[in-house]
Amino acid sequence: MNEPNSARAEAGASGAPDVAGASGASGASGASGVAGVAGVAGVIGVVGAGTMGTGIAQCLAEAGHRVIVVDPEEAALATAPARLRDGIRLARMFRKRPAAVPMDAALDAVTWARRPQELADARFVLECAPERIPLKEKVFRELDEVCPPDAVFATVTSAIPVERLAAHTGRPRRVLGMHFMNPAPLKEAVEVIRGPRTADETLDTALALLAGIGKTGIVVSDAPGFVSNRILMLTINEAATVVQQGTADPATVDRIFQDCFGHTMGPLATGDLIGLDTIVDTLYVLLECTGDERFQPCGKLREMVAEGHVGRKSGHGFHRYGTS
Ligand SMILES: NC(=O)c1ccc[n+]([C@@H]2O[C@H](COP(=O)([O-])OP(=O)(O)OC[C@H]3O[C@@H](n4cnc5c(N)ncnc54)[C@H](O)[C@@H]3O)[C@@H](O)[C@H]2O)c1
């Protein structure tokens, strides 16, 4: 769908937004605006104030960017600032290199909003809405209408092909995937997905933005689940099936991967960290996009999600967390 804004941009497309510029003055109120930020000039938009949206907003704000996070859910917006503060505290305990800005400046750099119209000045938008194809397609149509014609859109989707979302904008050359891992502030690399129509300049802008926040982009081609989740989702689904069939309990399954294979975390603890609701949504996306029955979520996973046992964020998944 071609909105007037972006149709104009694509027609006269000479490139992507400023790369390696200083953080400009347009956009959000209450943001700090630190000069000399590498990667993208101006305000950066984040869509979705959940696990990934808040984590990515933190990465950006701690590197000196001004960020507007949009989420229609009052409940998400009510808890997001505290989650951001906790995330900044945690990152400062674990990160090897110091953050570019003080904690209060990072907190002030993030503005929270309900309407996508607040992203009217955003030069780069990271979409972190739930993993549902129709929902994300709608978000991309809205962004295309409200954002500047030369703004870049990056989806943080776990599995949806970039082209499927780019096709809902009039600027497919300016759309790509940036699959951050969770927790975003503590992970050093990002799987970057180049869609069939993604322009070189768009890729360069995204890689420069990542470099500016201290991360490396690993570029792959567009396919359902890319590299990471095409493999990981099958592993988690199969690990849940092993529990369902009574071959081993969750602690034993994870121990095999940790103690025998030397993995830092087993597949079921990884599922709990990602969120079992997101795992099931992602498996359904993979099933729809590939038609491959191996991606059918197993009964155990579906049951746990129906019971609200979705992992760390609910305090209870394959393992228990906190006081629950
Ligand atoms: N959780 C992970 O480990 C992980 C890792 C990499 C990628 N992802 C992907 O990142 C995306 C977000 O996942 P998450 O784990 O943060 O989910 P989440 O459920 O924690 O957060 C999603 C947020 O989006 C909000 N939302 C709903 N409709 C919206 C709309 N129309 N516009 C804007 N926001 C809307 C919700 O209120 C919620 O706050 C998904 O595509 C997911 O597959 C997740």
The ligand as a MOL file (V3000), in Angstrom:
LIG
                    3D

  0  0  0     0  0            999 V3000
M  V30 BEGIN CTAB
M  V30 COUNTS 44 48 0 0 0
M  V30 BEGIN ATOM
M  V30 1 N 10.8400 -11.7230 24.0930 0
M  V30 2 C 11.9100 -12.0590 23.3960 0
M  V30 3 O 12.8260 -12.7380 23.9050 0
M  V30 4 C 12.0590 -11.5830 21.9790 0
M  V30 5 C 13.3260 -11.6200 21.3940 0
M  V30 6 C 13.4870 -11.1410 20.0970 0
M  V30 7 C 12.3890 -10.6650 19.4050 0
M  V30 8 N 11.1640 -10.6570 20.0010 0 CHG=1
M  V30 9 C 10.0480 -10.1030 19.2250 0
M  V30 10 O 9.8620 -8.7620 19.6690 0
M  V30 11 C 8.4760 -8.4230 19.5310 0
M  V30 12 C 7.9370 -7.9810 20.8730 0
M  V30 13 O 8.0840 -9.0520 21.7780 0
M  V30 14 P 8.0470 -8.8140 23.3740 0
M  V30 15 O 8.6260 -10.0390 23.9770 0
M  V30 16 O 8.5860 -7.4800 23.7040 0 CHG=-1
M  V30 17 O 6.4710 -8.8360 23.6080 0
M  V30 18 P 5.6730 -8.2150 24.8520 0
M  V30 19 O 4.3860 -8.9500 24.8970 0
M  V30 20 O 6.5350 -8.1860 26.0640 0
M  V30 21 O 5.4110 -6.6980 24.4080 0
M  V30 22 C 4.6250 -6.3220 23.3170 0
M  V30 23 C 4.0830 -4.9350 23.5920 0
M  V30 24 O 3.4230 -4.4650 22.4380 0
M  V30 25 C 2.2820 -3.7280 22.8630 0
M  V30 26 N 1.3400 -3.5990 21.7600 0
M  V30 27 C 0.2390 -4.3280 21.4770 0
M  V30 28 N -0.3580 -3.8270 20.3580 0
M  V30 29 C 0.3960 -2.7760 19.9450 0
M  V30 30 C 0.2810 -1.8510 18.8920 0
M  V30 31 N -0.7000 -1.9040 18.0040 0
M  V30 32 N 1.2240 -0.8750 18.8010 0
M  V30 33 C 2.2380 -0.8100 19.6810 0
M  V30 34 N 2.3810 -1.6690 20.7150 0
M  V30 35 C 1.4680 -2.6400 20.8390 0
M  V30 36 C 1.7560 -4.5160 24.0500 0
M  V30 37 O 0.9210 -3.6930 24.8580 0
M  V30 38 C 3.0520 -4.9000 24.7420 0
M  V30 39 O 3.4360 -3.9230 25.6870 0
M  V30 40 C 7.7850 -9.6640 18.9700 0
M  V30 41 O 7.7450 -9.5740 17.5820 0
M  V30 42 C 8.7160 -10.7870 19.4000 0
M  V30 43 O 8.5910 -11.9160 18.5970 0
M  V30 44 C 10.9720 -11.0830 21.2750 0
M  V30 END ATOM
M  V30 BEGIN BOND
M  V30 1 1 1 2
M  V30 2 2 2 3
M  V30 3 1 2 4
M  V30 4 1 4 5
M  V30 5 2 4 44
M  V30 6 2 5 6
M  V30 7 1 6 7
M  V30 8 2 7 8
M  V30 9 1 8 9
M  V30 10 1 8 44
M  V30 11 1 9 10
M  V30 12 1 9 42
M  V30 13 1 10 11
M  V30 14 1 11 12
M  V30 15 1 11 40
M  V30 16 1 12 13
M  V30 17 1 13 14
M  V30 18 2 14 15
M  V30 19 1 14 16
M  V30 20 1 14 17
M  V30 21 1 17 18
M  V30 22 2 18 19
M  V30 23 1 18 20
M  V30 24 1 18 21
M  V30 25 1 21 22
M  V30 26 1 22 23
M  V30 27 1 23 24
M  V30 28 1 23 38
M  V30 29 1 24 25
M  V30 30 1 25 26
M  V30 31 1 25 36
M  V30 32 1 26 27
M  V30 33 1 26 35
M  V30 34 2 27 28
M  V30 35 1 28 29
M  V30 36 1 29 30
M  V30 37 2 29 35
M  V30 38 1 30 31
M  V30 39 2 30 32
M  V30 40 1 32 33
M  V30 41 2 33 34
M  V30 42 1 34 35
M  V30 43 1 36 37
M  V30 44 1 36 38
M  V30 45 1 38 39
M  V30 46 1 40 41
M  V30 47 1 40 42
M  V30 48 1 42 43
M  V30 END BOND
M  V30 END CTAB
M  END
